[in-house]
Amino acid sequence: MLAFKQVFDSSSKIQMDYICLQYPGFFRFAKMMELLAQGIADGVIQVPKEHST
């Protein structure tokens, strides 16, 4: 997960587009992470207190 965040945070939009074209799984993983984060933020997905920050 740390490697994904580092790539995501350090890449420009053009670089990210290129990565997503070269590695379709990267886009699918990023989309799943986006949906998961949105679900947690909206309260739809509950995170146990011992795992929340």
BAMI-414160 format. One record per atom (N, C-alpha, C): x, y, z negated; atom name. Coordinates in nm, 3 decimals, always signed. Each point is the difference from the previous one (the first is absolute). Example, Ala and Ser with C-alpha at 12.3 -4.5 7.8 and 13.67 -1.06 7.14 Angstrom:
<east = +1.319 north = -0.569 up = -0.780 atomo = N>
<east = -0.089 north = +0.119 up = +0.000 atomo = CA>
<east = +0.090 north = +0.120 up = +0.000 atomo = C>
<east = -0.035 north = +0.105 up = +0.072 atomo = N>
<east = +0.082 north = +0.119 up = -0.006 atomo = CA>
<east = -0.077 north = +0.109 up = -0.073 atomo = C>
# end
This chain:
<east = +0.082 north = -0.118 up = +0.000 atomo = N>
<east = -0.082 north = +0.118 up = +0.000 atomo = CA>
<east = +0.087 north = +0.126 up = +0.000 atomo = C>
<east = +0.112 north = -0.005 up = -0.070 atomo = N>
<east = +0.089 north = +0.115 up = -0.006 atomo = CA>
<east = +0.055 north = +0.032 up = +0.140 atomo = C>
<east = +0.039 north = -0.102 up = +0.074 atomo = N>
<east = +0.054 north = +0.021 up = +0.135 atomo = CA>
<east = -0.106 north = +0.065 up = +0.090 atomo = C>
<east = -0.124 north = -0.046 up = -0.011 atomo = N>
<east = -0.109 north = +0.058 up = +0.079 atomo = CA>
<east = -0.015 north = +0.148 up = -0.032 atomo = C>
<east = -0.001 north = +0.034 up = -0.128 atomo = N>
<east = -0.016 north = +0.140 up = -0.042 atomo = CA>
<east = +0.116 north = +0.085 up = +0.050 atomo = C>
<east = +0.122 north = -0.053 up = -0.006 atomo = N>
<east = +0.115 north = +0.076 up = +0.047 atomo = CA>
<east = -0.010 north = +0.029 up = +0.149 atomo = C>
<east = -0.039 north = -0.101 up = +0.078 atomo = N>
<east = -0.017 north = +0.020 up = +0.145 atomo = CA>
<east = -0.111 north = +0.100 up = +0.025 atomo = C>
<east = -0.111 north = -0.017 up = -0.069 atomo = N>
<east = -0.115 north = +0.088 up = +0.018 atomo = CA>
<east = +0.033 north = +0.145 up = -0.035 atomo = C>
<east = +0.070 north = +0.020 up = -0.110 atomo = N>
<east = +0.031 north = +0.135 up = -0.047 atomo = CA>
<east = +0.109 north = +0.069 up = +0.082 atomo = C>
<east = +0.089 north = -0.077 up = +0.061 atomo = N>
<east = +0.115 north = +0.061 up = +0.067 atomo = CA>
<east = -0.014 north = +0.007 up = +0.153 atomo = C>
<east = -0.112 north = -0.046 up = +0.054 atomo = N>
<east = -0.018 north = -0.002 up = +0.145 atomo = CA>
<east = -0.086 north = +0.116 up = +0.048 atomo = C>
<east = +0.037 north = +0.053 up = +0.115 atomo = N>
<east = -0.084 north = +0.103 up = +0.063 atomo = CA>
<east = -0.120 north = -0.068 up = +0.065 atomo = C>
<east = -0.095 north = +0.078 up = +0.047 atomo = N>
<east = -0.117 north = -0.057 up = +0.067 atomo = CA>
<east = +0.042 north = -0.078 up = +0.124 atomo = C>
<east = +0.094 north = +0.055 up = +0.076 atomo = N>
<east = +0.047 north = -0.068 up = +0.121 atomo = CA>
<east = +0.067 north = -0.132 up = -0.036 atomo = C>
<east = +0.083 north = +0.001 up = -0.103 atomo = N>
<east = +0.065 north = -0.124 up = -0.044 atomo = CA>
<east = -0.103 north = -0.102 up = -0.047 atomo = C>
<east = -0.100 north = +0.047 up = -0.075 atomo = N>
<east = -0.103 north = -0.091 up = -0.051 atomo = CA>
<east = -0.080 north = -0.060 up = +0.115 atomo = C>
<east = -0.032 north = +0.081 up = +0.100 atomo = N>
<east = -0.071 north = -0.051 up = +0.118 atomo = CA>
<east = +0.083 north = -0.108 up = +0.069 atomo = C>
<east = +0.129 north = +0.023 up = +0.012 atomo = N>
<east = +0.089 north = -0.098 up = +0.064 atomo = CA>
<east = +0.005 north = -0.130 up = -0.081 atomo = C>
<east = +0.014 north = +0.012 up = -0.131 atomo = N>
<east = +0.003 north = -0.119 up = -0.086 atomo = CA>
<east = -0.129 north = -0.079 up = +0.015 atomo = C>
<east = -0.113 north = +0.069 up = +0.002 atomo = N>
<east = -0.129 north = -0.068 up = +0.012 atomo = CA>
<east = -0.016 north = -0.068 up = +0.136 atomo = C>
<east = +0.056 north = +0.059 up = +0.105 atomo = N>
<east = -0.004 north = -0.064 up = +0.131 atomo = CA>
<east = +0.090 north = -0.124 up = +0.004 atomo = C>
<east = +0.116 north = +0.010 up = -0.062 atomo = N>
<east = +0.095 north = -0.111 up = +0.001 atomo = CA>
<east = -0.043 north = -0.114 up = -0.092 atomo = C>
<east = -0.065 north = +0.033 up = -0.109 atomo = N>
<east = -0.039 north = -0.098 up = -0.101 atomo = CA>
<east = -0.148 north = +0.017 up = -0.035 atomo = C>
<east = -0.090 north = -0.065 up = +0.076 atomo = N>
<east = -0.144 north = +0.015 up = -0.025 atomo = CA>
<east = -0.039 north = -0.036 up = -0.144 atomo = C>
<east = +0.071 north = -0.091 up = -0.061 atomo = N>
<east = -0.029 north = -0.037 up = -0.139 atomo = CA>
<east = +0.024 north = +0.114 up = -0.096 atomo = C>
<east = +0.092 north = +0.088 up = +0.033 atomo = N>
<east = +0.029 north = +0.116 up = -0.085 atomo = CA>
<east = -0.122 north = +0.091 up = -0.007 atomo = C>
<east = -0.063 north = +0.024 up = +0.115 atomo = N>
<east = -0.121 north = +0.083 up = +0.002 atomo = CA>
<east = -0.111 north = -0.065 up = -0.081 atomo = C>
<east = -0.020 north = -0.130 up = +0.017 atomo = N>
<east = -0.106 north = -0.070 up = -0.074 atomo = CA>
<east = +0.026 north = +0.007 up = -0.150 atomo = C>
<east = +0.126 north = -0.019 up = -0.041 atomo = N>
<east = +0.035 north = +0.008 up = -0.141 atomo = CA>
<east = -0.024 north = +0.141 up = -0.054 atomo = C>
<east = +0.043 north = +0.101 up = +0.076 atomo = N>
<east = -0.019 north = +0.139 up = -0.043 atomo = CA>
<east = -0.148 north = +0.033 up = -0.013 atomo = C>
<east = -0.081 north = -0.049 up = +0.093 atomo = N>
<east = -0.145 north = +0.025 up = -0.005 atomo = CA>
<east = -0.061 north = -0.067 up = -0.123 atomo = C>
<east = +0.042 north = -0.123 up = -0.029 atomo = N>
<east = -0.051 north = -0.068 up = -0.120 atomo = CA>
<east = +0.038 north = +0.076 up = -0.126 atomo = C>
<east = +0.124 north = +0.050 up = -0.007 atomo = N>
<east = +0.044 north = +0.077 up = -0.117 atomo = CA>
<east = -0.081 north = +0.129 up = -0.013 atomo = C>
<east = -0.029 north = +0.063 up = +0.113 atomo = N>
<east = -0.081 north = +0.122 up = -0.001 atomo = CA>
<east = -0.140 north = -0.029 up = -0.054 atomo = C>
<east = -0.062 north = -0.106 up = +0.049 atomo = N>
<east = -0.135 north = -0.036 up = -0.045 atomo = CA>
<east = -0.001 north = -0.040 up = -0.148 atomo = C>
<east = +0.103 north = -0.071 up = -0.043 atomo = N>
<east = +0.011 north = -0.039 up = -0.140 atomo = CA>
<east = +0.015 north = +0.123 up = -0.089 atomo = C>
<east = +0.088 north = +0.092 up = +0.039 atomo = N>
<east = +0.020 north = +0.122 up = -0.079 atomo = CA>
<east = -0.128 north = +0.083 up = -0.006 atomo = C>
<east = -0.071 north = +0.008 up = +0.112 atomo = N>
<east = -0.125 north = +0.076 up = +0.002 atomo = CA>
<east = -0.104 north = -0.064 up = -0.090 atomo = C>
<east = -0.008 north = -0.133 up = +0.002 atomo = N>
<east = -0.094 north = -0.071 up = -0.086 atomo = CA>
<east = +0.029 north = +0.022 up = -0.148 atomo = C>
<east = +0.128 north = +0.001 up = -0.034 atomo = N>
<east = +0.039 north = +0.025 up = -0.139 atomo = CA>
<east = -0.033 north = +0.144 up = -0.038 atomo = C>
<east = +0.033 north = +0.094 up = +0.088 atomo = N>
<east = -0.028 north = +0.142 up = -0.028 atomo = CA>
<east = -0.149 north = +0.027 up = -0.014 atomo = C>
<east = -0.082 north = -0.068 up = +0.080 atomo = N>
<east = -0.145 north = +0.020 up = -0.005 atomo = CA>
<east = -0.066 north = -0.075 up = -0.115 atomo = C>
<east = +0.074 north = -0.089 up = -0.065 atomo = N>
<east = -0.057 north = -0.079 up = -0.109 atomo = CA>
<east = -0.072 north = -0.124 up = +0.047 atomo = C>
<east = +0.003 north = -0.029 up = +0.129 atomo = N>
<east = -0.064 north = -0.120 up = +0.054 atomo = CA>
<east = +0.079 north = -0.124 up = -0.042 atomo = C>
<east = +0.132 north = +0.013 up = -0.004 atomo = N>
<east = +0.088 north = -0.109 up = -0.044 atomo = CA>
<east = +0.051 north = +0.038 up = -0.138 atomo = C>
<east = -0.025 north = -0.084 up = -0.096 atomo = N>
<east = +0.044 north = +0.028 up = -0.136 atomo = CA>
<east = +0.134 north = -0.068 up = -0.026 atomo = C>
<east = +0.091 north = +0.074 up = -0.061 atomo = N>
<east = +0.132 north = -0.051 up = -0.034 atomo = CA>
<east = +0.004 north = -0.020 up = -0.151 atomo = C>
<east = +0.043 north = -0.119 up = -0.045 atomo = N>
<east = +0.011 north = -0.021 up = -0.145 atomo = CA>
<east = +0.090 north = +0.106 up = -0.064 atomo = C>
<east = -0.034 north = +0.042 up = -0.120 atomo = N>
<east = +0.073 north = +0.108 up = -0.067 atomo = CA>
<east = +0.149 north = -0.029 up = -0.013 atomo = C>
<east = +0.039 north = -0.125 up = -0.021 atomo = N>
<east = +0.143 north = -0.031 up = -0.016 atomo = CA>
<east = +0.077 north = +0.016 up = +0.131 atomo = C>
<east = -0.071 north = +0.017 up = +0.114 atomo = N>
<east = +0.067 north = +0.018 up = +0.129 atomo = CA>
<east = -0.015 north = +0.141 up = +0.054 atomo = C>
<east = -0.074 north = +0.084 up = -0.066 atomo = N>
<east = -0.019 north = +0.136 up = +0.051 atomo = CA>
<east = +0.108 north = +0.092 up = -0.057 atomo = C>
<east = +0.023 north = +0.111 up = +0.070 atomo = N>
<east = +0.103 north = +0.094 up = -0.045 atomo = CA>
<east = -0.062 north = +0.122 up = -0.060 atomo = C>
# end
